């Protein structure tokens, strides 16, 4: 049974497709979580690929790490060659 939320405080979760695209960029460019966060904020090409605009909120390195951990827990992060 789902527990009712007591408050609407806090940040809304990021879209799963956005987070997946971030993982694609990270693996393609071999970036750390910290580098990924920086490059998303710095490169217009990354922002364009992710569907973001200047000034949009960007997932931080901890959010990226947590998303990857969630994928591992669900056994969805296996690398294929």
Secondary structure, DSSP 4 states (H G I P E B T S, - for coil): -PPPPS---SPPPPPHHHHHHHHHHHHHTT--HHHHHHHHHH-HHHHHHHT--TTS----HHHHHHHHHHHHHTT------
